[in-house]
Amino acid sequence: MSYYDYIIVGSGIAGLYTALLAKEQGSVLIITKGSIDDCNTKHAQGGVAAAIGKDDSVELHFQDTMAAGDGLCDEEAVRILVNEAPDRITDLVNFGVPFDTLNGEVALTIEAAHSVPRILHAGGDATGEHIEVTLSKQVRSSRIQVLEDCLATEILVERKTVKGIKALDCRTGSIEEFGCGSLILATGGAGQLFKFNTNSDIATGDGIALAYKARAEIVDLEFFQFHPTALRLPGVTPFLISEAVRGEGGILRNVDGYNFMSDYTPERDLAPRDVVARSILYEMEKTGSDRAFIDVTHLPPHVTTTRFPHIYRFCLDHGLDITKGLIPVAPAAHYMMGGIKTNTWGETNIAGLFATGETACTGVHGANRLASNSMLEVLVFSKRIMEKTRKRTATEAPTTREGVEAHYSLSQREFSEVVPPPSLSALQQLLWDDIGIIRNKEGLTKSVNILAAWQRSLPQPTDRPSYELNNLVLTGRLVAEAALLRQESRGAHFRSDFPQSSPQWQHHILFTLK
């Protein structure tokens, strides 16, 4: 069995950035189930939040993040996030990321729920792609070993300590084992749970499933962020229309051309994402339409085409000139706020197992992520993982992040009704209908029963699609069970039968395998 100081699962910004830091401390192996370039990072249009502007401060960034998280952010983790942000931006600049500038200074824009402009971007609306390409070039030219088309299938644990990982070679079907001192999960999110989503097709909850089966703690999965504005065109895969479009002055309108956001919130078009997503949904129902619209036709055309070149070209390729016509949009699943519970050093409850990026739950997002804090979270906490592993001894037990929690395990569920056969499309439709933007007890109960039945009926996986379906069903059930348990509305979790937040639910729902 080959041995590495670090094994990193995933090749988005979390995996690549962590690998580039880790190579300074030992041997590194990246395991990725597709190509090194297959990830969600390159779909990120908005940018990276950091308090570097003259009218900004880390305290303002802290307050905005805490407010968005709706009572469930970990205060210590948020302090770390905002305080270390400027230094991590410097790291990206040193790696060669070409952030946009204006008059010789880094250009900053504003997004919803930020009190001042603090979003750095690259290539207008191509920030994620620029960061991904920059880091992947660095990795390819380094001594880091990369195994592509290789799907992690099991974490090897002895006496609550990681020993390595099993992985499936997707080309040959063979299973291999790799040993390591530190295993870092950077597998991204689980957007493929939902029929309409802005994620790449690699986002199948692999890290959550791997960690749960290894008895790691999984927390806050009921909080799944739905981006309010994904392009809605017949036959076109949902394409993200960045929040920055509204930050630059884009106006939401209904099918009748009415600017409706003032009917729902005084913050109008720049309200938090959960508020905007629900408002659009209500307006679609009210007008009998499957879409709303963003209007940028009042902006100078050169502003739109230079600030949002990817969005402009994508829409133009599908017959829509957004400088002259309205952009049809509707909400879509976007980002998983919960995940594998980590402390402020990226440690899980299993010694040697770390998590970073969207698959981790560091506590900085709480119930509702502040826009453009996700890439920042990767930079800050991946760096801290490296600091911890440099000092850690092999037998040192990880510390836990403090917080009020309710602990659960998935129990056996008996369901007498006939369920449809499990498939990706059936799963995505089920979760979109019953565990989407607006939830209730009836739909959640039906969903957890069907998901439990699918768990029992799925055969042992043998290839990438079957492993991914198993991982999605398990992750989906964890999301549904948490959403059923939380009898209130908070942040991105909205229950029509419990429409208010409740102080008795200001705690975290945590799952571990019995």
Beta strands, then each sheet from edge to edge (+ up, - down):
strand 1: 2-9
strand 2: 28-31
strand 3: 48-49
strand 4: 101-102
strand 5: 105-106
strand 6: 108-109
strand 7: 119-120
strand 8: 145-147
strand 9: 150-158
strand 10: 161-169
strand 11: 175-185
strand 12: 218-219
strand 13: 224-231
strand 14: 251-253
strand 15: 292-295
strand 16: 327-336
strand 17: 339-341
strand 18: 353-355
strand 19: 360-361
strand 20: 405-408
strand 21: 508-511
sheet 1: 8+ 2+ 1+ 11+ 10- 9+
sheet 2: 8+ 2+ 1+ 11+ 18+
sheet 3: 3+ 7- 6+
sheet 4: 4+ 5-
sheet 5: 19+ 17+ 12- 21+ 20+
sheet 6: 13+ 16- 15+ 14-
end
